[in-house]
């Protein structure tokens, strides 16, 4: 195995870890794939950004609630469901 292949291997491994970790942290599938590709292609740039964002998100836990109307999950405490637009804010 050449050094280049090993580097590619490591990049792929880290990219897959970022993908599964992003999914666990409530990123959407497309966002997780974006992180994965970013880390795979430009690990030097995207991995530190990802880890900083991860630390920030960990500090303020995002509450996930499922919408009473469309049953999809949304995060935080919005006035309206981001999926179906129903008023969801509890008063
Ligand atoms: Zn909804």
PDB file of the backbone (N, CA, C, O) and the ligand in Angstrom, with CONECT records:
HET     ZN  A 101       1
ATOM      1  N   UNK A   1       0.847  -1.204   0.000  1.00  0.00           N
ATOM      2  CA  UNK A   1       0.000   0.000   0.000  1.00  0.00           C
ATOM      3  C   UNK A   1       0.876   1.245   0.000  1.00  0.00           C
ATOM      4  O   UNK A   1       1.803   1.361   0.802  1.00  0.00           O
ATOM      5  N   UNK A   2       0.585   2.155  -0.884  1.00  0.00           N
ATOM      6  CA  UNK A   2       1.369   3.388  -0.927  1.00  0.00           C
ATOM      7  C   UNK A   2       0.875   4.371   0.141  1.00  0.00           C
ATOM      8  O   UNK A   2      -0.216   4.221   0.692  1.00  0.00           O
ATOM      9  N   UNK A   3       1.690   5.359   0.409  1.00  0.00           N
ATOM     10  CA  UNK A   3       1.316   6.364   1.405  1.00  0.00           C
ATOM     11  C   UNK A   3       0.034   7.074   0.996  1.00  0.00           C
ATOM     12  O   UNK A   3      -0.788   7.434   1.839  1.00  0.00           O
ATOM     13  N   UNK A   4      -0.125   7.271  -0.311  1.00  0.00           N
ATOM     14  CA  UNK A   4      -1.319   7.944  -0.816  1.00  0.00           C
ATOM     15  C   UNK A   4      -2.577   7.121  -0.522  1.00  0.00           C
ATOM     16  O   UNK A   4      -3.614   7.648  -0.118  1.00  0.00           O
ATOM     17  N   UNK A   5      -2.444   5.810  -0.742  1.00  0.00           N
ATOM     18  CA  UNK A   5      -3.587   4.934  -0.475  1.00  0.00           C
ATOM     19  C   UNK A   5      -3.954   4.936   0.996  1.00  0.00           C
ATOM     20  O   UNK A   5      -5.131   4.937   1.360  1.00  0.00           O
ATOM     21  N   UNK A   6      -2.927   4.937   1.839  1.00  0.00           N
ATOM     22  CA  UNK A   6      -3.174   4.953   3.284  1.00  0.00           C
ATOM     23  C   UNK A   6      -3.884   6.247   3.666  1.00  0.00           C
ATOM     24  O   UNK A   6      -4.827   6.235   4.457  1.00  0.00           O
ATOM     25  N   UNK A   7      -3.423   7.367   3.098  1.00  0.00           N
ATOM     26  CA  UNK A   7      -4.045   8.660   3.384  1.00  0.00           C
ATOM     27  C   UNK A   7      -5.512   8.647   2.948  1.00  0.00           C
ATOM     28  O   UNK A   7      -6.377   9.166   3.653  1.00  0.00           O
ATOM     29  N   UNK A   8      -5.786   8.051   1.785  1.00  0.00           N
ATOM     30  CA  UNK A   8      -7.140   7.960   1.269  1.00  0.00           C
ATOM     31  C   UNK A   8      -8.006   7.113   2.196  1.00  0.00           C
ATOM     32  O   UNK A   8      -9.164   7.431   2.467  1.00  0.00           O
ATOM     33  N   UNK A   9      -7.415   6.044   2.664  1.00  0.00           N
ATOM     34  CA  UNK A   9      -8.088   5.133   3.577  1.00  0.00           C
ATOM     35  C   UNK A   9      -8.497   5.853   4.857  1.00  0.00           C
ATOM     36  O   UNK A   9      -9.633   5.736   5.317  1.00  0.00           O
ATOM     37  N   UNK A  10      -7.549   6.602   5.422  1.00  0.00           N
ATOM     38  CA  UNK A  10      -7.806   7.330   6.658  1.00  0.00           C
ATOM     39  C   UNK A  10      -8.880   8.388   6.406  1.00  0.00           C
ATOM     40  O   UNK A  10      -9.798   8.552   7.211  1.00  0.00           O
ATOM     41  N   UNK A  11      -8.761   9.109   5.280  1.00  0.00           N
ATOM     42  CA  UNK A  11      -9.750  10.144   4.955  1.00  0.00           C
ATOM     43  C   UNK A  11     -11.137   9.531   4.851  1.00  0.00           C
ATOM     44  O   UNK A  11     -12.112  10.101   5.341  1.00  0.00           O
ATOM     45  N   UNK A  12     -11.225   8.359   4.206  1.00  0.00           N
ATOM     46  CA  UNK A  12     -12.523   7.701   4.057  1.00  0.00           C
ATOM     47  C   UNK A  12     -13.068   7.286   5.419  1.00  0.00           C
ATOM     48  O   UNK A  12     -14.259   7.437   5.691  1.00  0.00           O
ATOM     49  N   UNK A  13     -12.196   6.764   6.267  1.00  0.00           N
ATOM     50  CA  UNK A  13     -12.619   6.335   7.596  1.00  0.00           C
ATOM     51  C   UNK A  13     -13.143   7.502   8.420  1.00  0.00           C
ATOM     52  O   UNK A  13     -14.195   7.410   9.054  1.00  0.00           O
ATOM     53  N   UNK A  14     -12.394   8.600   8.400  1.00  0.00           N
ATOM     54  CA  UNK A  14     -12.816   9.780   9.164  1.00  0.00           C
ATOM     55  C   UNK A  14     -14.112  10.329   8.577  1.00  0.00           C
ATOM     56  O   UNK A  14     -15.007  10.734   9.319  1.00  0.00           O
ATOM     57  N   UNK A  15     -14.218  10.345   7.243  1.00  0.00           N
ATOM     58  CA  UNK A  15     -15.421  10.865   6.591  1.00  0.00           C
ATOM     59  C   UNK A  15     -16.645  10.050   7.002  1.00  0.00           C
ATOM     60  O   UNK A  15     -17.711  10.610   7.254  1.00  0.00           O
ATOM     61  N   UNK A  16     -16.492   8.737   7.070  1.00  0.00           N
ATOM     62  CA  UNK A  16     -17.611   7.879   7.469  1.00  0.00           C
ATOM     63  C   UNK A  16     -17.972   8.129   8.935  1.00  0.00           C
ATOM     64  O   UNK A  16     -19.147   8.155   9.301  1.00  0.00           O
ATOM     65  N   UNK A  17     -16.949   8.311   9.763  1.00  0.00           N
ATOM     66  CA  UNK A  17     -17.212   8.616  11.171  1.00  0.00           C
ATOM     67  C   UNK A  17     -18.000   9.924  11.273  1.00  0.00           C
ATOM     68  O   UNK A  17     -18.976  10.011  12.018  1.00  0.00           O
ATOM     69  N   UNK A  18     -17.566  10.942  10.519  1.00  0.00           N
ATOM     70  CA  UNK A  18     -18.249  12.245  10.555  1.00  0.00           C
ATOM     71  C   UNK A  18     -19.705  12.072  10.124  1.00  0.00           C
ATOM     72  O   UNK A  18     -20.607  12.664  10.716  1.00  0.00           O
ATOM     73  N   UNK A  19     -19.928  11.262   9.098  1.00  0.00           N
ATOM     74  CA  UNK A  19     -21.290  11.043   8.616  1.00  0.00           C
ATOM     75  C   UNK A  19     -22.174  10.428   9.706  1.00  0.00           C
ATOM     76  O   UNK A  19     -23.266  10.927   9.979  1.00  0.00           O
ATOM     77  N   UNK A  20     -21.697   9.341  10.326  1.00  0.00           N
ATOM     78  CA  UNK A  20     -22.524   8.680  11.346  1.00  0.00           C
ATOM     79  C   UNK A  20     -22.689   9.595  12.560  1.00  0.00           C
ATOM     80  O   UNK A  20     -23.753   9.634  13.178  1.00  0.00           O
ATOM     81  N   UNK A  21     -21.616  10.336  12.897  1.00  0.00           N
ATOM     82  CA  UNK A  21     -21.683  11.234  14.038  1.00  0.00           C
ATOM     83  C   UNK A  21     -22.657  12.380  13.750  1.00  0.00           C
ATOM     84  O   UNK A  21     -23.422  12.781  14.627  1.00  0.00           O
ATOM     85  N   UNK A  22     -22.627  12.898  12.536  1.00  0.00           N
ATOM     86  CA  UNK A  22     -23.537  13.991  12.172  1.00  0.00           C
ATOM     87  C   UNK A  22     -24.984  13.514  12.246  1.00  0.00           C
ATOM     88  O   UNK A  22     -25.860  14.238  12.719  1.00  0.00           O
ATOM     89  N   UNK A  23     -25.230  12.289  11.776  1.00  0.00           N
ATOM     90  CA  UNK A  23     -26.582  11.738  11.839  1.00  0.00           C
ATOM     91  C   UNK A  23     -27.047  11.624  13.288  1.00  0.00           C
ATOM     92  O   UNK A  23     -28.190  11.946  13.613  1.00  0.00           O
ATOM     93  N   UNK A  24     -26.146  11.163  14.153  1.00  0.00           N
ATOM     94  CA  UNK A  24     -26.472  11.035  15.577  1.00  0.00           C
ATOM     95  C   UNK A  24     -26.783  12.389  16.182  1.00  0.00           C
ATOM     96  O   UNK A  24     -27.600  12.493  17.097  1.00  0.00           O
ATOM     97  N   UNK A  25     -26.127  13.440  15.667  1.00  0.00           N
ATOM     98  CA  UNK A  25     -26.323  14.783  16.194  1.00  0.00           C
ATOM     99  C   UNK A  25     -27.443  15.538  15.483  1.00  0.00           C
ATOM    100  O   UNK A  25     -27.452  16.768  15.442  1.00  0.00           O
ATOM    101  N   UNK A  26     -28.367  14.796  14.937  1.00  0.00           N
ATOM    102  CA  UNK A  26     -29.580  15.389  14.361  1.00  0.00           C
ATOM    103  C   UNK A  26     -29.350  16.225  13.112  1.00  0.00           C
ATOM    104  O   UNK A  26     -30.182  17.070  12.780  1.00  0.00           O
ATOM    105  N   UNK A  27     -28.255  16.012  12.420  1.00  0.00           N
ATOM    106  CA  UNK A  27     -28.119  16.651  11.124  1.00  0.00           C
ATOM    107  C   UNK A  27     -28.987  15.876  10.144  1.00  0.00           C
ATOM    108  O   UNK A  27     -29.188  14.672  10.302  1.00  0.00           O
ATOM    109  N   UNK A  28     -29.498  16.564   9.140  1.00  0.00           N
ATOM    110  CA  UNK A  28     -30.274  15.875   8.109  1.00  0.00           C
ATOM    111  C   UNK A  28     -29.323  15.009   7.290  1.00  0.00           C
ATOM    112  O   UNK A  28     -28.105  15.175   7.345  1.00  0.00           O
ATOM    113  N   UNK A  29     -29.902  14.081   6.528  1.00  0.00           N
ATOM    114  CA  UNK A  29     -29.067  13.195   5.715  1.00  0.00           C
ATOM    115  C   UNK A  29     -28.224  13.995   4.733  1.00  0.00           C
ATOM    116  O   UNK A  29     -27.039  13.708   4.559  1.00  0.00           O
ATOM    117  N   UNK A  30     -28.822  15.001   4.086  1.00  0.00           N
ATOM    118  CA  UNK A  30     -28.055  15.765   3.098  1.00  0.00           C
ATOM    119  C   UNK A  30     -26.948  16.571   3.770  1.00  0.00           C
ATOM    120  O   UNK A  30     -25.852  16.697   3.223  1.00  0.00           O
ATOM    121  N   UNK A  31     -27.228  17.120   4.959  1.00  0.00           N
ATOM    122  CA  UNK A  31     -26.184  17.853   5.676  1.00  0.00           C
ATOM    123  C   UNK A  31     -25.061  16.909   6.090  1.00  0.00           C
ATOM    124  O   UNK A  31     -23.884  17.258   6.003  1.00  0.00           O
ATOM    125  N   UNK A  32     -25.432  15.705   6.541  1.00  0.00           N
ATOM    126  CA  UNK A  32     -24.423  14.726   6.956  1.00  0.00           C
ATOM    127  C   UNK A  32     -23.548  14.331   5.783  1.00  0.00           C
ATOM    128  O   UNK A  32     -22.333  14.192   5.924  1.00  0.00           O
ATOM    129  N   UNK A  33     -24.174  14.148   4.611  1.00  0.00           N
ATOM    130  CA  UNK A  33     -23.404  13.799   3.408  1.00  0.00           C
ATOM    131  C   UNK A  33     -22.487  14.959   3.038  1.00  0.00           C
ATOM    132  O   UNK A  33     -21.346  14.750   2.628  1.00  0.00           O
ATOM    133  N   UNK A  34     -22.989  16.179   3.185  1.00  0.00           N
ATOM    134  CA  UNK A  34     -22.161  17.353   2.915  1.00  0.00           C
ATOM    135  C   UNK A  34     -20.927  17.384   3.796  1.00  0.00           C
ATOM    136  O   UNK A  34     -19.816  17.623   3.321  1.00  0.00           O
ATOM    137  N   UNK A  35     -21.132  17.141   5.089  1.00  0.00           N
ATOM    138  CA  UNK A  35     -19.989  17.090   6.017  1.00  0.00           C
ATOM    139  C   UNK A  35     -19.037  15.986   5.613  1.00  0.00           C
ATOM    140  O   UNK A  35     -17.819  16.167   5.614  1.00  0.00           O
ATOM    141  N   UNK A  36     -19.604  14.835   5.266  1.00  0.00           N
ATOM    142  CA  UNK A  36     -18.773  13.684   4.915  1.00  0.00           C
ATOM    143  C   UNK A  36     -17.894  14.023   3.712  1.00  0.00           C
ATOM    144  O   UNK A  36     -16.689  13.769   3.725  1.00  0.00           O
ATOM    145  N   UNK A  37     -18.503  14.598   2.674  1.00  0.00           N
ATOM    146  CA  UNK A  37     -17.737  14.931   1.468  1.00  0.00           C
ATOM    147  C   UNK A  37     -16.709  16.023   1.761  1.00  0.00           C
ATOM    148  O   UNK A  37     -15.575  15.966   1.285  1.00  0.00           O
ATOM    149  N   UNK A  38     -17.121  17.021   2.552  1.00  0.00           N
ATOM    150  CA  UNK A  38     -16.204  18.094   2.900  1.00  0.00           C
ATOM    151  C   UNK A  38     -14.983  17.564   3.629  1.00  0.00           C
ATOM    152  O   UNK A  38     -13.848  17.929   3.324  1.00  0.00           O
ATOM    153  N   UNK A  39     -15.240  16.689   4.604  1.00  0.00           N
ATOM    154  CA  UNK A  39     -14.136  16.127   5.381  1.00  0.00           C
ATOM    155  C   UNK A  39     -13.270  15.222   4.512  1.00  0.00           C
ATOM    156  O   UNK A  39     -12.046  15.200   4.644  1.00  0.00           O
ATOM    157  N   UNK A  40     -13.916  14.483   3.630  1.00  0.00           N
ATOM    158  CA  UNK A  40     -13.152  13.570   2.774  1.00  0.00           C
ATOM    159  C   UNK A  40     -12.224  14.344   1.846  1.00  0.00           C
ATOM    160  O   UNK A  40     -11.077  13.952   1.636  1.00  0.00           O
ATOM    161  N   UNK A  41     -12.729  15.450   1.290  1.00  0.00           N
ATOM    162  CA  UNK A  41     -11.931  16.169   0.299  1.00  0.00           C
ATOM    163  C   UNK A  41     -10.987  17.180   0.927  1.00  0.00           C
ATOM    164  O   UNK A  41      -9.871  17.376   0.444  1.00  0.00           O
ATOM    165  N   UNK A  42     -11.435  17.830   2.014  1.00  0.00           N
ATOM    166  CA  UNK A  42     -10.618  18.894   2.626  1.00  0.00           C
ATOM    167  C   UNK A  42     -10.624  18.722   4.128  1.00  0.00           C
ATOM    168  O   UNK A  42     -11.114  19.582   4.860  1.00  0.00           O
ATOM    169  N   UNK A  43     -10.076  17.605   4.587  1.00  0.00           N
ATOM    170  CA  UNK A  43     -10.161  17.271   6.008  1.00  0.00           C
ATOM    171  C   UNK A  43      -9.575  18.360   6.889  1.00  0.00           C
ATOM    172  O   UNK A  43     -10.114  18.690   7.945  1.00  0.00           O
ATOM    173  N   UNK A  44      -8.433  18.922   6.419  1.00  0.00           N
ATOM    174  CA  UNK A  44      -7.723  19.965   7.175  1.00  0.00           C
ATOM    175  C   UNK A  44      -8.657  21.128   7.522  1.00  0.00           C
ATOM    176  O   UNK A  44      -8.531  21.742   8.582  1.00  0.00           O
ATOM    177  N   UNK A  45      -9.592  21.421   6.617  1.00  0.00           N
ATOM    178  CA  UNK A  45     -10.489  22.550   6.842  1.00  0.00           C
ATOM    179  C   UNK A  45     -11.775  22.108   7.529  1.00  0.00           C
ATOM    180  O   UNK A  45     -12.205  22.720   8.506  1.00  0.00           O
ATOM    181  N   UNK A  46     -12.392  21.036   7.013  1.00  0.00           N
ATOM    182  CA  UNK A  46     -13.737  20.705   7.467  1.00  0.00           C
ATOM    183  C   UNK A  46     -13.776  19.960   8.790  1.00  0.00           C
ATOM    184  O   UNK A  46     -14.729  20.105   9.556  1.00  0.00           O
ATOM    185  N   UNK A  47     -12.752  19.166   9.066  1.00  0.00           N
ATOM    186  CA  UNK A  47     -12.790  18.423  10.326  1.00  0.00           C
ATOM    187  C   UNK A  47     -12.768  19.360  11.542  1.00  0.00           C
ATOM    188  O   UNK A  47     -13.581  19.192  12.451  1.00  0.00           O
ATOM    189  N   UNK A  48     -11.843  20.355  11.581  1.00  0.00           N
ATOM    190  CA  UNK A  48     -11.897  21.283  12.734  1.00  0.00           C
ATOM    191  C   UNK A  48     -13.221  22.029  12.818  1.00  0.00           C
ATOM    192  O   UNK A  48     -13.750  22.227  13.912  1.00  0.00           O
ATOM    193  N   UNK A  49     -13.769  22.450  11.664  1.00  0.00           N
ATOM    194  CA  UNK A  49     -15.055  23.167  11.687  1.00  0.00           C
ATOM    195  C   UNK A  49     -16.130  22.252  12.255  1.00  0.00           C
ATOM    196  O   UNK A  49     -16.945  22.662  13.082  1.00  0.00           O
ATOM    197  N   UNK A  50     -16.116  21.006  11.793  1.00  0.00           N
ATOM    198  CA  UNK A  50     -17.137  20.069  12.271  1.00  0.00           C
ATOM    199  C   UNK A  50     -17.039  19.884  13.789  1.00  0.00           C
ATOM    200  O   UNK A  50     -18.047  19.892  14.496  1.00  0.00           O
ATOM    201  N   UNK A  51     -15.806  19.719  14.272  1.00  0.00           N
ATOM    202  CA  UNK A  51     -15.624  19.471  15.709  1.00  0.00           C
ATOM    203  C   UNK A  51     -16.026  20.692  16.538  1.00  0.00           C
ATOM    204  O   UNK A  51     -16.582  20.549  17.627  1.00  0.00           O
ATOM    205  N   UNK A  52     -15.743  21.894  16.022  1.00  0.00           N
ATOM    206  CA  UNK A  52     -16.141  23.117  16.738  1.00  0.00           C
ATOM    207  C   UNK A  52     -17.666  23.214  16.779  1.00  0.00           C
ATOM    208  O   UNK A  52     -18.248  23.515  17.821  1.00  0.00           O
ATOM    209  N   UNK A  53     -18.308  22.957  15.638  1.00  0.00           N
ATOM    210  CA  UNK A  53     -19.775  22.994  15.587  1.00  0.00           C
ATOM    211  C   UNK A  53     -20.373  21.959  16.523  1.00  0.00           C
ATOM    212  O   UNK A  53     -21.380  22.208  17.187  1.00  0.00           O
ATOM    213  N   UNK A  54     -19.735  20.788  16.567  1.00  0.00           N
ATOM    214  CA  UNK A  54     -20.204  19.699  17.420  1.00  0.00           C
ATOM    215  C   UNK A  54     -20.150  20.128  18.886  1.00  0.00           C
ATOM    216  O   UNK A  54     -21.085  19.885  19.648  1.00  0.00           O
ATOM    217  N   UNK A  55     -19.038  20.772  19.272  1.00  0.00           N
ATOM    218  CA  UNK A  55     -18.876  21.236  20.651  1.00  0.00           C
ATOM    219  C   UNK A  55     -19.930  22.287  20.970  1.00  0.00           C
ATOM    220  O   UNK A  55     -20.508  22.281  22.057  1.00  0.00           O
ATOM    221  N   UNK A  56     -20.184  23.200  20.017  1.00  0.00           N
ATOM    222  CA  UNK A  56     -21.176  24.243  20.238  1.00  0.00           C
ATOM    223  C   UNK A  56     -22.566  23.647  20.400  1.00  0.00           C
ATOM    224  O   UNK A  56     -23.328  24.058  21.275  1.00  0.00           O
ATOM    225  N   UNK A  57     -22.893  22.671  19.547  1.00  0.00           N
ATOM    226  CA  UNK A  57     -24.209  22.053  19.623  1.00  0.00           C
ATOM    227  C   UNK A  57     -24.370  21.283  20.926  1.00  0.00           C
ATOM    228  O   UNK A  57     -25.462  21.221  21.491  1.00  0.00           O
ATOM    229  N   UNK A  58     -23.266  20.693  21.400  1.00  0.00           N
ATOM    230  CA  UNK A  58     -23.333  19.907  22.629  1.00  0.00           C
ATOM    231  C   UNK A  58     -23.634  20.810  23.819  1.00  0.00           C
ATOM    232  O   UNK A  58     -24.287  20.395  24.776  1.00  0.00           O
ATOM    233  N   UNK A  59     -23.145  22.066  23.749  1.00  0.00           N
ATOM    234  CA  UNK A  59     -23.331  22.986  24.861  1.00  0.00           C
ATOM    235  C   UNK A  59     -24.793  23.367  25.047  1.00  0.00           C
ATOM    236  O   UNK A  59     -25.289  23.444  26.171  1.00  0.00           O
ATOM    237  N   UNK A  60     -25.480  23.605  23.927  1.00  0.00           N
ATOM    238  CA  UNK A  60     -26.907  23.873  24.087  1.00  0.00           C
ATOM    239  C   UNK A  60     -27.678  22.742  23.410  1.00  0.00           C
ATOM    240  O   UNK A  60     -27.844  22.723  22.190  1.00  0.00           O
ATOM    241  N   UNK A  61     -28.137  21.817  24.220  1.00  0.00           N
ATOM    242  CA  UNK A  61     -28.826  20.664  23.671  1.00  0.00           C
ATOM    243  C   UNK A  61     -30.060  21.102  22.890  1.00  0.00           C
ATOM    244  O   UNK A  61     -30.870  21.898  23.366  1.00  0.00           O
ATOM    245  N   UNK A  62     -30.181  20.568  21.693  1.00  0.00           N
ATOM    246  CA  UNK A  62     -31.323  20.933  20.862  1.00  0.00           C
ATOM    247  C   UNK A  62     -32.450  19.957  21.168  1.00  0.00           C
ATOM    248  O   UNK A  62     -32.313  18.743  21.012  1.00  0.00           O
ATOM    249  N   UNK A  63     -33.548  20.516  21.603  1.00  0.00           N
ATOM    250  CA  UNK A  63     -34.701  19.679  21.884  1.00  0.00           C
ATOM    251  C   UNK A  63     -35.372  19.319  20.578  1.00  0.00           C
ATOM    252  O   UNK A  63     -35.600  20.169  19.717  1.00  0.00           O
ATOM    253  N   UNK A  64     -35.678  18.062  20.450  1.00  0.00           N
ATOM    254  CA  UNK A  64     -36.405  17.663  19.257  1.00  0.00           C
ATOM    255  C   UNK A  64     -37.828  17.295  19.654  1.00  0.00           C
ATOM    256  O   UNK A  64     -38.043  16.545  20.606  1.00  0.00           O
ATOM    257  N   UNK A  65     -38.771  17.813  18.938  1.00  0.00           N
ATOM    258  CA  UNK A  65     -40.178  17.566  19.220  1.00  0.00           C
ATOM    259  C   UNK A  65     -40.802  17.035  17.937  1.00  0.00           C
ATOM    260  O   UNK A  65     -40.405  17.431  16.841  1.00  0.00           O
ATOM    261  N   UNK A  66     -41.775  16.143  18.070  1.00  0.00           N
ATOM    262  CA  UNK A  66     -42.436  15.739  16.838  1.00  0.00           C
ATOM    263  C   UNK A  66     -43.730  16.527  16.700  1.00  0.00           C
ATOM    264  O   UNK A  66     -44.498  16.676  17.650  1.00  0.00           O
ATOM    265  N   UNK A  67     -43.943  17.018  15.505  1.00  0.00           N
ATOM    266  CA  UNK A  67     -45.103  17.864  15.202  1.00  0.00           C
ATOM    267  C   UNK A  67     -46.386  17.061  15.386  1.00  0.00           C
ATOM    268  O   UNK A  67     -46.483  15.908  14.967  1.00  0.00           O
ATOM    269  N   UNK A  68     -47.374  17.703  16.028  1.00  0.00           N
ATOM    270  CA  UNK A  68     -48.650  17.018  16.260  1.00  0.00           C
ATOM    271  C   UNK A  68     -49.426  16.823  14.964  1.00  0.00           C
ATOM    272  O   UNK A  68     -50.314  15.975  14.884  1.00  0.00           O
ATOM    273  N   UNK A  69     -49.089  17.600  13.968  1.00  0.00           N
ATOM    274  CA  UNK A  69     -49.884  17.591  12.745  1.00  0.00           C
ATOM    275  C   UNK A  69     -49.301  16.689  11.673  1.00  0.00           C
ATOM    276  O   UNK A  69     -50.025  15.925  11.034  1.00  0.00           O
ATOM    277  N   UNK A  70     -47.980  16.779  11.473  1.00  0.00           N
ATOM    278  CA  UNK A  70     -47.386  15.968  10.396  1.00  0.00           C
ATOM    279  C   UNK A  70     -46.477  14.880  10.942  1.00  0.00           C
ATOM    280  O   UNK A  70     -45.973  14.054  10.181  1.00  0.00           O
ATOM    281  N   UNK A  71     -46.259  14.870  12.275  1.00  0.00           N
ATOM    282  CA  UNK A  71     -45.461  13.828  12.939  1.00  0.00           C
ATOM    283  C   UNK A  71     -43.979  13.894  12.635  1.00  0.00           C
ATOM    284  O   UNK A  71     -43.230  13.010  13.051  1.00  0.00           O
ATOM    285  N   UNK A  72     -43.534  14.917  11.919  1.00  0.00           N
ATOM    286  CA  UNK A  72     -42.105  15.016  11.649  1.00  0.00           C
ATOM    287  C   UNK A  72     -41.415  15.705  12.817  1.00  0.00           C
ATOM    288  O   UNK A  72     -42.035  16.445  13.580  1.00  0.00           O
ATOM    289  N   UNK A  73     -40.120  15.446  12.938  1.00  0.00           N
ATOM    290  CA  UNK A  73     -39.348  16.020  14.031  1.00  0.00           C
ATOM    291  C   UNK A  73     -38.886  17.422  13.672  1.00  0.00           C
ATOM    292  O   UNK A  73     -38.461  17.681  12.546  1.00  0.00           O
ATOM    293  N   UNK A  74     -38.975  18.324  14.643  1.00  0.00           N
ATOM    294  CA  UNK A  74     -38.338  19.622  14.450  1.00  0.00           C
ATOM    295  C   UNK A  74     -37.555  19.949  15.701  1.00  0.00           C
ATOM    296  O   UNK A  74     -37.747  19.318  16.740  1.00  0.00           O
ATOM    297  N   UNK A  75     -36.677  20.926  15.612  1.00  0.00           N
ATOM    298  CA  UNK A  75     -35.762  21.207  16.701  1.00  0.00           C
ATOM    299  C   UNK A  75     -35.988  22.592  17.251  1.00  0.00           C
ATOM    300  O   UNK A  75     -36.454  23.495  16.556  1.00  0.00           O
ATOM    301  N   UNK A  76     -35.648  22.737  18.515  1.00  0.00           N
ATOM    302  CA  UNK A  76     -35.803  24.027  19.155  1.00  0.00           C
ATOM    303  C   UNK A  76     -37.253  24.284  19.504  1.00  0.00           C
ATOM    304  O   UNK A  76     -38.013  23.349  19.755  1.00  0.00           O
ATOM    305  N   UNK A  77     -37.636  25.547  19.520  1.00  0.00           N
ATOM    306  CA  UNK A  77     -38.986  25.904  19.942  1.00  0.00           C
ATOM    307  C   UNK A  77     -39.582  26.932  18.966  1.00  0.00           C
ATOM    308  O   UNK A  77     -39.835  28.080  19.333  1.00  0.00           O
ATOM    309  N   UNK A  78     -39.797  26.499  17.733  1.00  0.00           N
ATOM    310  CA  UNK A  78     -40.289  27.455  16.729  1.00  0.00           C
ATOM    311  C   UNK A  78     -41.777  27.723  16.909  1.00  0.00           C
ATOM    312  O   UNK A  78     -42.478  26.947  17.559  1.00  0.00           O
ATOM    313  N   UNK A  79     -42.254  28.810  16.339  1.00  0.00           N
ATOM    314  CA  UNK A  79     -43.686  29.098  16.369  1.00  0.00           C
ATOM    315  C   UNK A  79     -44.453  28.174  15.436  1.00  0.00           C
ATOM    316  O   UNK A  79     -45.555  27.721  15.747  1.00  0.00           O
ATOM    317  N   UNK A  80     -43.854  27.910  14.300  1.00  0.00           N
ATOM    318  CA  UNK A  80     -44.528  27.103  13.290  1.00  0.00           C
ATOM    319  C   UNK A  80     -43.687  25.895  12.933  1.00  0.00           C
ATOM    320  O   UNK A  80     -42.457  25.960  12.912  1.00  0.00           O
ATOM    321  N   UNK A  81     -44.365  24.793  12.653  1.00  0.00           N
ATOM    322  CA  UNK A  81     -43.654  23.585  12.225  1.00  0.00           C
ATOM    323  C   UNK A  81     -42.936  23.885  10.908  1.00  0.00           C
ATOM    324  O   UNK A  81     -43.550  24.394   9.971  1.00  0.00           O
ATOM    325  N   UNK A  82     -41.633  23.571  10.832  1.00  0.00           N
ATOM    326  CA  UNK A  82     -40.896  23.864   9.604  1.00  0.00           C
ATOM    327  C   UNK A  82     -41.310  22.954   8.448  1.00  0.00           C
ATOM    328  O   UNK A  82     -40.983  23.222   7.292  1.00  0.00           O
ATOM    329  N   UNK A  83     -42.028  21.879   8.767  1.00  0.00           N
ATOM    330  CA  UNK A  83     -42.409  20.932   7.714  1.00  0.00           C
ATOM    331  C   UNK A  83     -43.776  21.249   7.138  1.00  0.00           C
ATOM    332  O   UNK A  83     -43.936  21.334   5.920  1.00  0.00           O
ATOM    333  N   UNK A  84     -44.771  21.426   8.015  1.00  0.00           N
ATOM    334  CA  UNK A  84     -46.131  21.603   7.509  1.00  0.00           C
ATOM    335  C   UNK A  84     -46.657  23.010   7.762  1.00  0.00           C
ATOM    336  O   UNK A  84     -47.705  23.372   7.229  1.00  0.00           O
ATOM    337  N   UNK A  85     -45.955  23.819   8.566  1.00  0.00           N
ATOM    338  CA  UNK A  85     -46.363  25.208   8.748  1.00  0.00           C
ATOM    339  C   UNK A  85     -47.459  25.422   9.784  1.00  0.00           C
ATOM    340  O   UNK A  85     -47.925  26.549   9.954  1.00  0.00           O
ATOM    341  N   UNK A  86     -47.884  24.361  10.486  1.00  0.00           N
ATOM    342  CA  UNK A  86     -48.887  24.540  11.528  1.00  0.00           C
ATOM    343  C   UNK A  86     -48.309  25.287  12.727  1.00  0.00           C
ATOM    344  O   UNK A  86     -47.112  25.206  13.002  1.00  0.00           O
ATOM    345  N   UNK A  87     -49.161  26.004  13.427  1.00  0.00           N
ATOM    346  CA  UNK A  87     -48.730  26.670  14.647  1.00  0.00           C
ATOM    347  C   UNK A  87     -48.467  25.587  15.700  1.00  0.00           C
ATOM    348  O   UNK A  87     -49.372  24.827  16.044  1.00  0.00           O
ATOM    349  N   UNK A  88     -47.260  25.516  16.200  1.00  0.00           N
ATOM    350  CA  UNK A  88     -46.938  24.471  17.155  1.00  0.00           C
ATOM    351  C   UNK A  88     -46.494  25.000  18.512  1.00  0.00           C
ATOM    352  O   UNK A  88     -46.324  24.231  19.459  1.00  0.00           O
ATOM    353  N   UNK A  89     -46.304  26.328  18.605  1.00  0.00           N
ATOM    354  CA  UNK A  89     -45.777  26.879  19.839  1.00  0.00           C
ATOM    355  C   UNK A  89     -46.759  26.656  20.992  1.00  0.00           C
ATOM    356  O   UNK A  89     -47.941  26.987  20.904  1.00  0.00           O
ATOM    357  N   UNK A  90     -46.234  26.092  22.061  1.00  0.00           N
ATOM    358  CA  UNK A  90     -47.059  25.891  23.237  1.00  0.00           C
ATOM    359  C   UNK A  90     -47.068  27.182  24.059  1.00  0.00           C
ATOM    360  O   UNK A  90     -46.025  27.784  24.316  1.00  0.00           O
ATOM    361  N   UNK A  91     -48.243  27.577  24.453  1.00  0.00           N
ATOM    362  CA  UNK A  91     -48.318  28.835  25.208  1.00  0.00           C
ATOM    363  C   UNK A  91     -48.498  28.521  26.705  1.00  0.00           C
ATOM    364  O   UNK A  91     -48.584  29.438  27.522  1.00  0.00           O
TER     365      UNK A  91
HETATM  366 ZN    ZN A 101     -45.740  19.656  11.062  1.00  0.00          ZN
END
